[in-house]
């Protein structure tokens, strides 16, 4: 089974969101993404976290989740239009997908 690494820093870290979106709870590994800070965007009445490019010394703490391709596609649907999935490298050296604007 192919696994996809996904760096998460917002609601996808929450057990109830994982249950709903992924269909199971995923135990993540702590990770840090340098060169970004956490910002927010508004969609309707809700505010959601998003990454913004920053000084290389700044960072965002999060987790790396190992997901199947089908689970990753479900997270694509969950994140929706304001986000796009890009490749980044976290502090462990792992190449991961991440959602950002």
N, C-alpha and C positions, 0 to 999 in steps of 0.2 A: 504494500500500500504506500503510495507516494504521500508524504506529508509536506505541508506548506507552512512555513513560519510566518506568523503575523504578529507585529508589535502593536500592542493595544495600550492606550493611555487614558481612556474615558469609560464610557458605559459598558463596553465589551469586557471590562474587568469584573463586572458585577455578575454574581451567580444567577440571579433571576433573568438577566438579559441573555446570558449564555444559554440557559435552559430554553428560553423562548426562541432565540435566533439560531443557535447552533444545534440545539436538541440534546445537549448534555453539558455538564460542567467540565471545564478544561482547567487543569492545574497548570498555571503559567510559571515561567522562570523569570525572576526579576531581571530587568534590563534597563539600560540608559541609552538614550539617543542624543548624541551631541550635535550642536549646530542648529537646534530648534528650541522654541519656547512654546508653551501652551497658550493659546488665545481662545476666543469664543466667537461663534456665529449665531445669529438669530434666524430661526425658521418658524414663522407664525408667532405663536406665543411662547415657544420654547427656545432655550439657549443651549447650545452644544459645544463641547470642546473641539478645537482644531489646532493643528500645528502651524507655526509660522517660522520661516527661516530667521536665524539669529546668528549672533557671534559664535564662532566655533567652540568657545569655552562654555557657552550656555548649553543646557540639556533639559530633557524631559524624562522623568522616570516612568516606567511602565512595566509591562510583562510581555514575554514572547509565548505565544500559544502555538502548538502544533496541531494543524487542522488538515482534514482530508480536502480534496479538491471540491467535493460537494459542499462541505461545511464552509469553505472559503467563498464559494458562490453565494451561499446564504448570507454571509456577512456583507458581500457586495450589495445585495438587495436591501439589507438593513440600513447600510450607510447612506445609500441614495445619491441624489443629484449633486449636492454641494461638495461631495468628497470624490477623490479619485485615488486609486490604489497605485502606489509607487514602490520601488525597491530602495531600501536603505541598508546600512550596516550598523548594527548596535555595538555597544562597548565590548561585548564578548567576541566580536568578529563575525557573528552570524549574519548572513544576508537574510533580510526579512521584508515582507510586504508591510506597508503602513498606509493608512488613509489620511490624506491631507487635501487642502484646496488646490 
